[in-house]
Amino acid sequence: MKLLSIESVKKINELCAHFSRMTDGQRESLSGTFGVEKEKLKNLSPVDSAALILRLEKKKPALSMAVNLDIAGIDRKGEKAVVTVENGMYYCFVKEGPYWKFDIDFE
């Protein structure tokens, strides 16, 4: 969570709130996808939410694959940067204080 931008953490918190507002049937359906009990989805913490995202990542390893590829380019505009890797995938970062943070909020 420390590597995520402030806006990314807000998005994860919104996701947690969304899960808590779902019906039992909706959570039941998603529990199979995530491999988690539906009650866990009802009270999901931000850290738990990030762990679920990484669990899905293991099934289709886009992020872990990208970090093992060479960087093809960096397009930096002020406090924002887009890093493109050799297969064409790209990842956004924002500068917060002295640190560059991963940004899942691609606006």
N, C-alpha and C positions, 0 to 999 in steps of 0.2 A: 504494500500500500504506500510505502514511503517513496517509491519510484514513480507513482502516478501523480499527474497534475491535480490541482485543486478541482478543476472542472471535471476531471475523470472520476475523482472520488465522489463528487456530487451526483454524477450519472449512476454510479454504483449504488449510492444511497437511494436514488429514485427507483432503481431496479428492485432493491430490497423492499421498499414501500409497496411497489407494484405487486410483488409476490404475496405480501401480507394481505392485500385487498382481494386477491383471487378467491374464487369459490373453491370448495373442497374438490370438486370435479376437475377444475382446471389444474390445481396443484397435483392431483392424482395423475393426470395425464403427463405433466412435466416431470414428475418424480421418476418415471421410467427413463426419460431422456437423460436426466442428470444422475441417475443411480442413487437417489437420496429419498428418504421417507418424506411423504407429503407434509408432515408436521414440521419437519426441519425447514422446508421452504416457507412455511408460515412465519417463522421467527428467524429469518436469515440475517446474519450480521454482514457488514461490508467485507470482512475478511473471508467469511464463508462463501460469499458471492464470488469473490475473486478466485477462490479455490475451485468453485464450480466451473468457472470459465477455463481455468487451467486443466480441469478434468476433461472437458470437451476438447481442449487443445490436444490432448494425448490421442484422441480418436482421429483427428485431422490436424496434424502438427504444422500449421502455417507459421506461427510465431517462432517456435523452436527451430524450424527449418530456416527461417529468415536470418536468425542471429548467427547461423553457421555459414552464411553466404557473404561474399565480399560486397562491400559498399560500392555501388555504381555512381552515386552522386548525392550531394547534399545541397538542397535549395534553402538557404536561410534568408529570412526577411525579418529583421529586427529580433523580436523575442520568440519567433516561431521558426521551426525548421522541419523540413520533410526529408527523411533519409530514404533513398531508394536503393534496394539491393539488386544484385545481378540478375535475378529472375523477374524483375519488374515490380515486385511488391514494394510498398512504401509504408513508412511509419512516421507519425507526427510527434513532434516534441515541442514543448514550450519552456522558456526559461523562467524560473521562479527563484528569485534571489540569485545565488551563485550557481544553481543547479539546473541542468536540463532534465525535465520530467516527461515521461511517456504520456501522450495525450490521446485518449480514446474518443474525445469530443471533436470530431473532424469538421467543425464549422469554420 
